[in-house]
Amino acid sequence: MANVHYMNHPLIKHKITMMRKESTGTNEFRKLVEEIAMLMGYEALADLPTREVEIKTPIEDTVQPVIDGKKMAIVPILRAGLGMVSGMLALVPSAKVGHIGMYRDEETHIPHPYYCKLPPFIEQRLIVVVDPMLATGGSLIDAVNEIKAQGGKDIKCMCIIAAPEGVEAFEKAHPDVELYIGALDRCLNEKAYICPGLGDAGDRIFGTK
């Protein structure tokens, strides 16, 4: 699975453990999601191309690197993915933000799209799709299908916690898309929740039940 990358940084591991704790409240959970997204984004964007530009420091004229190439689009899968946007924007403030809405049928566990709004010139952008949880993989697969249908080509996906079943399904559906995972958990239970997981990420980010 050459396009699947697992995060091994101690800070990411520590913050994910804090997220998992049942006693972690909404405010702390939300901050942890933001911080983990920033740390994972730092890793996921390590291959951004650069170019040399001339600048003037207080000391002298010099040639130094800046990010080159395509503009970036951050695309959260609603609603939980919204919690990762601010961490990514802290890294790349100029990025545009799109949105893809999915809801999961509680009986069949099949995702259903209800909204999609992507930035213009999506075919020219590096697109980073963010969603805290990769369970069955259905929502992320469908989101990437929609982005590709609208012309997106250069796509990366970031999930904080994933189940092996979801990783396998996603890689089979989109072997050309790089997938970054904070932690790989044991399995899905009969309700398609990740075990040990952290519960419902959307509810914990927004303080809902």
N, C-alpha and C positions, 0 to 999 in steps of 0.2 A: 504494500500500500504506500507507494512512493509519495502520493499527494496528501497523505494524512500525517499531520505533525502533532505530537503530544508535548505539552509544555512541562518542562522539568525544573523551572526556576523555583527556588525555595519560597520566595515571596508569594508566588501564585499559589503554590500548594498550601501555604499557611492561611492565606485569605480565603481560599475555597473551604478549608476546614471550619473557619469562623462562620462562613455562610451556611454551612450544613447544620449548625447547632440550632436546635429547636428554640432555644432561649434568645437567639439573636433577633432583636426588634427591627421594625420596618426601617427606621432611619439608618441604623448601622448596616442592615442588609443592603439598602440602596447604595450606600457609600462603597461597600465592598464590591458590588457589581461594577460600579464605575471604575474603581481602582484596578480590578482584575481585567476589565476591558482595555484599559490603558496599557497595562503590562503585556497582555496578549497581543495588542496592536503593535507594540514596540517590536515584538518578535515577528509578527506576521508581515510587517512592512520592511523587514531587514534587506529585502532585495530590490527596493525602489531604486531606479536609475538616478544618477546625478550628472550634472554638467558643471563646467567651470565658468565663473563669472568674475568680472573685474569689480572690486569694491575699494573703498578708501577707509582705512582704520584711522584712529587718531595719530598713528605713527607713520603710516606709509600706504601707498597703493599696493594692492595684492590681488592675486587670483585665488578664489576659494570655491568649494563645491556647494551647489544648491540642488534641490530635488528637480529632476527633469521629467519630461514626458507628460503622460495623461493626467488630467484632473481626476480627483477621486470622488466617488459617491459612496456614502454609507447608507445601507438599506436595512433597517430593523424589521423583523417580523413582529407584527403587533400581537399582543401588547407588550409582552415581557422584553422583547428586543429593545424597546425604548430605553430601558435602564442602562444599556451599554453605549448609547449614542454619545453622551457627554464625555465619557472617557476617551472615545475615539476622536471627538472634536478637539479635545485638549491637545492631541498629537498633531492633528491636521485641521486647523481652524477654518481653512478655506474650502473644505470638503462640502459638497452638496449632500442633502439628506432626502432620500426617498422613503416610501412606506409600503409594506405589503401586509395586508390583513388576512389572517387565517384563524378559523376556530375549529376545534376538534370535536367531532361527534363522540359523546361520552360512552356510547354503546359500541359503535363500530371502530372507534379510534381513528377514523379517516378524517384528514383535514379538508376543510372547505374554504376556498378563497372568497373574500367579500370586498376587498379593496386593493388597488395597486396604483401607485402614483410614483413614477420614477423621474429623476432630473432629465432635462433635455440633453441631447447628444450622448445618450447612454452608451452607444456603441464605441465612443471615444474614451470612455472613462475606465479607471480601475474601480471595480465595484466590490465593496466589502459588506457581505450579508452577516448580520449579527442576530443571534438568538441564544439566550442562556442555556437552554436545554435541547439536546438532540436525543429524543426517545426512540420512536419508531423510524424517524427520518422522513416521514411523509410531508410535513410542513416545509422543511428545508428543501426537499426534492422539488416540490411544487413551486416554491418561491424561485428557485434557480431556473426551472422550466419557463416560468413567466418572464424572468429577466432575459433569458436567451431568446424567447419569442419576440421580445421588443428590441432585440439587436445587441444585447450585452454579450461581450466575449471574454473580457479579462476579469475573472470573478474569483474572489476568495471568500471563504465562510469561516466564522468564528463562533464556537459554542463553548461555554464554560464547563458543562458536564455532559457526558455522552454515555449512551448504552452501546454495547457491542453490536446489537441488532441494528441500531440506527446507523452506525458507522458503516457497517457492511452494506446496508441498503443504499446509502447515499453514494458510496464509492462505486457501486454497481451502476447506479443511474447516471452519475456525473464523474467519470474517472479523470476528466480533464480539469476539474475544479479542485484547488487546494483547500483543505479543511484543517483548521487549527482547533485543538481541543485542550481545555484546561485540565480535565481529569476524566479518565475512562472508568466507569463504574461497572458493577458486576453483571447486572441483567435488568430486564423489565419484569415487573410482576404481572398478575392477571389483568390488572387495570391499565397496563401499559405505562406505569409510573417507573421511573428509574430508581433502582435500589443499589446502595443506600440512599442516593439522591439528596434532595433538600426540600422536598414538597413541591408545591406549585410556585414557580418563580414569579409569575405575574402577581399572584395574591400577596406574596411576601414583599415585592417591590412597591406595590401600591396600597398595601394595608387593607386588602379586601379578602373576603372569604368565598 
